[in-house]
């Protein structure tokens, strides 16, 4: 057992192995659903991926909990505010307590950030409002960028130090004005929120989205990215076919993790479409652009 000993998070090359997990994917009937409300997958003892059960909310977002020496960060809080139906606070507290039992620390803190500000990623914020030693950053663009220090040019990369584990953060608007992508050198995860994931890439601002994808391609080219991880799975295992909106049972999901090459695939699709409205399926994703 560590006793207030710093953990070394830097490695020459992060582990590229697949997540190797079958995610809970809902049920044909909520009465017969026996899966947990939140599925917890430990990539390693310092890195957790959580998924909300589709039987609780059809969006079934993924959340990320990363531990550093001084604080942990929870990225997103899910689609359901009520702890009775979505016990996120309890789940996170249990994971933090378990981590601290193995790595005792004084004054250990929790930071709550977001991939972007849509309701299915911020609904659980209130569960952490009265949690001690916790800071919840509001998900609006001004608050997020001020906190992270993303106040310069669009290509700026900010650094978030969790205590020896330093995330790189870049603004990636287009799906949402406050969208941020986080890169974790320890795991090699590129956490892209709803900007990139195996599903429907809803574009609200085409020029901003196109610019964000171009910057993500350049950013990832200079770093050992093991997996691109977004916040949903909406595609099926049939290339180019997605599950209908509102689906609560997805038995044939592809893996959450995408290879870094998907960024170039999306870039090429965006260049090809050139702002053309519509729903455009591709093998690993679909680009949805329906300007009002």
JOCORHU-V57329 format. One record per residue. N is the residue number from 1. SS is DSSP state (helix for helix, strand for strand, loop for the rest). PHI is phi in whole degrees, 0 to 359 (999 if undefined). NEAR is the number of other C-alpha atoms within 12 Angstrom. Layout:
BEGIN
N;SS;PHI;NEAR
N;SS;PHI;NEAR
END
This chain:
BEGIN
1;loop;999;13
2;strand;287;14
3;strand;234;15
4;loop;53;17
5;loop;253;18
6;loop;295;20
7;loop;267;25
8;loop;270;18
9;loop;263;28
10;loop;280;20
11;loop;224;16
12;loop;295;13
13;loop;208;18
14;loop;292;24
15;loop;287;20
16;loop;271;22
17;loop;299;19
18;loop;299;21
19;loop;295;25
20;loop;56;14
21;loop;218;21
22;loop;264;20
23;loop;282;34
24;loop;298;35
25;loop;226;41
26;strand;95;35
27;loop;207;24
28;loop;290;16
29;loop;210;15
30;helix;298;19
31;helix;291;11
32;helix;254;11
33;loop;281;19
34;loop;248;19
35;loop;286;22
36;loop;293;26
37;loop;294;35
38;strand;228;39
39;strand;265;32
40;strand;243;30
41;strand;239;27
42;strand;268;22
43;strand;292;27
44;strand;207;20
45;loop;292;25
46;loop;246;32
47;strand;220;32
48;strand;235;31
49;strand;245;40
50;strand;244;40
51;strand;230;46
52;strand;282;45
53;loop;293;40
54;loop;295;40
55;loop;289;34
56;loop;272;39
57;loop;207;34
58;loop;298;31
59;loop;294;36
60;loop;44;39
61;loop;290;48
62;strand;263;46
63;strand;233;45
64;strand;228;46
65;strand;238;41
66;strand;239;49
67;strand;257;46
68;loop;242;37
69;loop;289;32
70;loop;250;29
71;strand;197;33
72;strand;251;40
73;strand;237;41
74;strand;255;43
75;strand;257;45
76;loop;83;49
77;loop;230;50
78;loop;87;49
79;loop;254;38
80;loop;230;34
81;loop;284;26
82;loop;283;22
83;loop;296;24
84;loop;295;16
85;loop;259;23
86;loop;218;34
87;loop;282;31
88;helix;291;40
89;helix;303;35
90;helix;297;21
91;helix;296;31
92;helix;295;39
93;helix;301;25
94;helix;296;15
95;helix;292;30
96;helix;294;32
97;helix;300;21
98;helix;295;18
99;helix;295;30
100;helix;290;29
101;helix;295;18
102;helix;273;18
103;strand;224;25
104;strand;304;21
105;loop;219;27
106;loop;262;15
107;loop;56;15
108;loop;278;28
109;strand;241;28
110;strand;237;34
111;strand;247;37
112;strand;247;38
113;strand;239;44
114;loop;220;49
115;loop;285;52
116;loop;187;43
117;loop;260;34
118;loop;291;29
119;helix;301;23
120;helix;281;31
121;helix;238;39
122;helix;232;33
123;helix;298;30
124;helix;272;37
125;helix;306;37
126;helix;298;27
127;helix;294;29
128;helix;253;32
129;loop;299;21
130;loop;253;12
131;loop;284;19
132;loop;297;16
133;loop;54;19
134;strand;227;26
135;strand;238;23
136;strand;253;31
137;loop;273;33
138;loop;302;30
139;loop;274;33
140;loop;284;25
141;helix;302;28
142;helix;297;20
143;helix;294;22
144;helix;296;30
145;helix;291;36
146;helix;293;18
147;helix;296;25
148;helix;280;32
149;loop;84;23
150;loop;272;28
151;loop;248;20
152;loop;260;14
153;loop;287;14
154;loop;301;24
155;loop;273;24
156;loop;296;23
157;loop;245;27
158;strand;263;27
159;strand;242;25
160;strand;242;30
161;strand;266;25
162;loop;268;30
163;loop;104;26
164;loop;81;25
165;loop;243;31
166;strand;251;30
167;strand;274;34
168;strand;257;31
169;strand;234;36
170;strand;219;39
171;strand;289;47
172;loop;226;44
173;loop;291;39
174;loop;138;32
175;loop;281;39
176;loop;211;33
177;loop;298;30
178;loop;262;36
179;loop;296;43
180;strand;227;47
181;strand;254;48
182;strand;243;42
183;strand;247;42
184;strand;249;43
185;loop;299;36
186;loop;298;35
187;loop;265;41
188;loop;80;37
189;strand;287;41
190;strand;253;43
191;strand;266;48
192;strand;254;49
193;strand;59;47
194;loop;262;45
195;loop;285;50
196;loop;220;51
197;loop;193;38
198;strand;283;43
199;loop;186;44
200;strand;274;37
201;strand;272;42
202;strand;282;32
203;loop;255;36
204;loop;265;26
205;loop;230;27
206;helix;298;31
207;helix;301;23
208;helix;293;25
209;helix;296;38
210;helix;300;35
211;helix;294;25
212;helix;298;36
213;helix;295;39
214;helix;300;28
215;helix;291;28
216;helix;295;42
217;helix;299;28
218;helix;293;19
219;helix;299;28
220;helix;291;33
221;helix;295;17
222;loop;260;14
223;loop;222;24
224;loop;280;25
225;loop;280;36
226;loop;276;29
227;strand;214;35
228;strand;267;39
229;strand;237;42
230;strand;261;45
231;loop;243;44
232;loop;212;49
233;strand;237;48
234;loop;235;44
235;strand;280;33
236;strand;259;31
237;loop;285;22
238;loop;278;18
239;loop;306;20
240;loop;83;22
241;loop;247;25
242;strand;255;33
243;loop;284;31
244;loop;299;17
245;loop;301;17
246;loop;91;17
247;loop;298;27
248;loop;248;27
249;strand;216;30
250;loop;230;31
251;loop;287;22
252;loop;241;21
253;strand;274;29
254;loop;282;31
255;loop;298;31
256;loop;294;42
257;loop;287;38
258;strand;243;36
259;loop;287;29
260;loop;298;33
261;helix;297;22
262;helix;297;32
263;helix;297;35
264;helix;290;25
265;helix;298;25
266;helix;291;40
267;helix;303;27
268;helix;295;19
269;helix;295;28
270;helix;296;34
271;helix;296;20
272;helix;295;15
273;helix;287;23
274;loop;52;19
275;loop;82;24
276;loop;287;19
277;loop;296;19
278;strand;135;19
279;strand;249;23
280;strand;240;29
281;strand;280;29
282;loop;230;28
283;loop;304;24
284;loop;259;37
285;loop;199;40
286;strand;226;35
287;strand;258;43
288;strand;248;30
289;strand;224;28
290;loop;229;18
291;loop;296;15
292;loop;281;8
END
